[in-house]
């Protein structure tokens, strides 16, 4: 997990297709109690195919996030429109499943939502 400024995050977001891994850019606020707990999970979803970048200076952006935590997922080689937004806290098991689906979408060049639907069917889950 790496801490970066919002300008660096913007540069990475605009050039996400050049990344060799899925990128999650999380905006967190130092005064957000939920963020303080949530940040502990983020390193646990990183691997050779998935990177987490944390922005703590979002309030200095021209258009700051309206809530925290908020994340933006960028999947190279995926036809799904990017970014995919993730708002709020989630349990670690949900984060892991979501990141695994994103990696599959990248590796197979598939639409994320098709991968998600196929995975839910395999797990016997209803669509939500």
N, C-alpha and C positions, 0 to 999 in steps of 0.2 A: 504494500500500500504506500502510495506516495502522496504527499501534500504538495499542491501546486496552486498558483494564483489563477484567477478567473481568466486572465488574458491568455495564459498558456492553455487552459482548458478550452477556450474558444479556438485556438490554433489547432489543437488535437481534434476537436469535434469537426472542424471544417475539412480536415484531412484524414478522417478515420479510415478511409479505404486503404490508406498506406500502412496502417497498423497490421501486424501479423497475429493479433489476438483481439478478442472482444474487449471493449473498453467501457467501464462503468465510471462515469463522472458523478460523484456525490457532492452535493452542496449541503454542508452542515453549519450549524450556528453554535457558537461557544455557550450561549445562554439557553440552549434547547436541551432540556433534561432527557427527552427521548433520544436525541442525537448522541448524548454521552453514553447511553447504553447500547445503542445500535452500532456505533463505530467499532465496538468489540467484535462484532460478527464479520466485518468486512474482510479482514485478512484471511479468514477461513474459507472464502470462496475464490481466492486467487490461486492460479496455477500457471502452467506454461502457456495456456490458451486464454487466460482471463486476467485482466489487470483492473485494479481499483485505484482511481485518482480522486483525492479529496480536496475540495475547495472550501476554505474557511473565510474567504474575503468576499463572498457573494453580495454582501450589503453594499460594497463599493462599486458594483456593476451599474451601468446606466439603467438596467431593468432588473432589479434584484428578485430572487425567488420570493414568492408570496407565502410560502410555508416551508418548513424544514422537518425532517430531512426530505430532500428530493434528489432523485438521481436520473441521469440520462444515459441510456445504453446505446452504444454504437457497435454494430456487428458488420465487419467487412465481409464482402462476398455474399451478402444476403439481400434478396430483392425487397424485403420489407422496408417501408419508409422509415428513415431514421431522423431523429432519435426516438427511441421508445422511452417513455417517461415512467418512472417509478416514484410514487409519493408515499411518504409515511414509513413506519416501521414494519418489519416482517420477521417472523421467527427464522432461525438459521436454516432449518430444513426446507423452508419455502425458498429462501435465497439460493440454496444449493441446487434445488430442482430447476429453478428459473435459469441460473447460470449454466447448468448442463444443457438445457434446451437451446440456449443462445449459442453455445459452442457447437452443437450439432448443426444448427442453421448455418453457421459460418463454414464449417468443414464440408458440409454437403451442398452449400449454395442454395439452400431452401428457404422458403418463406417461414419466418419465425412462428406465425400462427398455425401453419400446417404442422410444424414440428410439435407445437404445444398440443394441438388436437390429437395427433397420433400418440403422444406420450400419455395424455389423459386417458385415452381409450385403453392403452396397454396397462395402465394402473387401475383401470376400472372406475375412473372418476367421471363425474358429470361435468359438462362445460359450465363455466361461470363467467 
